């Protein structure tokens, strides 16, 4: 499109015509321009998005050529581009009475209805305009599909693209658009099918290989994604997005060493992208090389001093090494940058709980569940912090609050049972315990970590024994 604009501006005849028109306006003179000259003047202003000048030129054109349908069509186009849809429709309705088979009239009328969100009328006029086309139909079909796509009528756009592929089964533009549309519909297998068709015609398209790799990654076919990224990179070794996405796919595939190598290839081309260093650090964490992980978390922070996830990553490493004060410092720094991050708040709460700073733990964990009411672990950890603070009734209340959105959760039922036992309400506790192991018994080991004496409670032991039979 830019090339078309540049060519238009470089047309000396057009520039001279526009200059002559503008001199006429400055001198308040009256000069004659034929229809084609007015059309080129109007097009010039439309390309430059000077809508007021385009309307002014069309006013003069209408005065000099009142019976010219092409001038009226240009005027309607100006109004459409300027979102003056009712004025455009009035012109087009008048023209349709005279020239009911004029492609431009029908096509512009379809656009007006599309912008008015009258999709049925728009489709009707797109169909009427398409009936008028015998050569270059595929270009019109693509134009219609693109307009429908841009206005979020994706299903309608798909119908036109399918019509296009039926008329020209090997049209690359149609196949690519169908692939990309299916990708956006999250129909990755269909998208891959169309990218395959495209690559059968043009195997040297790095973008098609890249997009197909992205689709494979999304459906967790990481090996195929990696292979497709390799094809894209063979065609363009400096394709930075392909290096980065390949590294992600390798990490998803579990090949962390190769993932690191791909990230290094990326940072050679994009040395200032902080996320790349962060992901390198994450790979080293997976490889249990914490010294290298810390090095690259720091590198990410060097590139972006407000990279909260990097501070958080360093906090998790310190936590794993039981350096609780250091860990909390890093997590608090992350929270200073991203105050409402529930993961940061939860880990801060857990650290404070481990160091028995119970008031701070309750505050952090309370904030966590306010932001993420579906975080089951945060709910029962909050209840445990309240229990340790001697606030058993409040702990029970928090679990019951969690039930509003998570009633069928086994862990919550088990933790409520434990708290009710601590409060001496054993009969009610056994109802919740029975319900909890009925939903999901896998949380028993975690429950015993919080409440170790529960393992030896007679009624609990009997229910667990029955479960194992």
C-alpha positions, 0 to 999 in steps of 0.5 A, a space after each residue: 500500500 505504501 508503494 502505491 501511495 509513493 507512486 501516486 505522489 510521484 506522478 508528475 501529471 497528478 501533482 501538476 493537476 493538484 497544484 493547478 487546482 490549489 492555485 485556482 482556490 488561492 486566486 479564487 478563480 474558475 478553471 475547468 477540469 475534466 472528470 478524470 482530472 477531478 478523480 485524480 485530485 480527489 484520489 490524491 487527497 484521499 490517499 493523504 487523508 485530507 478529507 476536507 480538501 477531498 470534499 471541497 474538490 468533489 463540490 467543484 467537480 459536482 458543479 462542473 459535471 453534475 451528471 457524472 456518476 463517477 464523480 458521485 461515486 468518488 463523493 460517496 467514497 469520501 463520505 464513507 472514508 470520513 464516516 459520514 455514512 448516511 450522506 454516502 448512502 443517500 448518494 448511492 441510493 440515487 445512483 442505484 436507481 440509475 445504474 443498478 448494475 454498477 459494481 462500484 455503487 453496489 460495493 460501496 453500498 455494501 461497505 456502508 451497511 458493513 460500517 453501520 453493522 447491518 451485516 445482512 444488508 452488507 452481505 447482500 450487496 457484496 453478493 450483488 457486486 460480486 455477481 458483476 465481476 467476471 475477471 479478477 473475482 478472486 481479488 474482490 473476494 479477498 477484499 470482501 473477506 478482509 473488510 469483514 475480518 477488519 470489522 470482526 465478522 470472522 465467520 462471514 470472512 471465512 465463508 468468502 475465503 472458502 468461496 475463493 479457494 473453491 474458485 482458485 484452489 492454489 491461490 496463495 493469498 486465499 490459502 494464507 488468509 484461511 490459515 491465519 483465520 483458523 489460527 485466530 479461531 484457535 483451530 490449530 489443526 485446520 490452520 496447519 493444514 492450510 499452511 501445509 497447502 501454502 508451503 506445497 506451493 511456496 516452500 520458501 516462505 519463512 512466515 508460513 513456516 513460522 506461523 505453522 510452528 506457532 500452531 504446532 507449539 499451541 497444540 503441544 507438538 513441540 518437536 514439529 514446532 521446532 522443526 518448522 522453526 528450523 525451516 524458517 531459520 534456514 531461510 532467514 538466519 536472522 529471523 529473531 522471532 523464530 529464534 525466540 519462539 524456537 527456544 520457547 518450544 525447546 523449553 516446553 519440550 524439556 530440552 533446556 540446554 538447547 533452549 538456552 542455546 537458542 536464547 543465546 542466538 536470539 540475544 546476539 541479534 537482540 541484546 537488550 531484550 530483558 525477557 530473553 535473559 529471564 527465560 535463560 535463567 528459568 532454564 537454568 533453574 530447571 537444570 538446577 544450576 542456581 548460580 547461572 540462574 541468578 546470573 541471568 536474572 540479574 542480567 534481565 534486571 540490568 536490562 530492565 530494572 523493573 522486571 518484577 518476575 526476575 526479582 521474584 525468581 531470585 526470591 524463589 531461589 533464596 526460598 529453596 535455600 531457606 534464606 528466608 530474609 533474603 527471599 522476602 526482600 526479593 519478593 517484596 521488591 517484586 511487589 513494589 513493582 507489581 502490587 496486585 500480583 497474587 503469586 508474589 503475595 502468596 509466596 510473601 505470605 508463605 515466607 512470613 508464615 515459615 518465619 512465624 510472622 503471623 500478622 504479616 502472613 495473614 495480611 499477604 494471604 488475605 490480599 492473595 484471595 481477594 485478587 484470586 478467589 480460586 487459589 485453593 492453596 492460598 485459602 487453606 494457607 490463610 486459614 492455617 495462619 489464622 489458626 496459628 494466631 489463635 483465631 480458629 473461628 476466623 480460620 473456619 470463616 475464611 474456609 467457608 468464604 472460599 466455599 462460595 466459589 469452590 464448594 466441590 474442592 476436596 482440599 477445602 473440605 479436608 482443611 475445614 474438617 481439621 479446623 472443626 476438630 481443633 475447635 471440638 466440633 468432631 461430628 460436623 468435622 467428620 461430615 466435611 472429612 468424608 466429603 473431602 476424601 470423596 471429592 479428592 483424597 490426594 490432598 491428605 499428605 498436604 493436610 497432615 503437613 499442616 495438622 500432623 496430629 490429625 493422622 492419628 485421630 481415630 475417626 480420621 484413621 477409620 475413614 482413611 482405612 475404609 478408603 483404602 479397602 
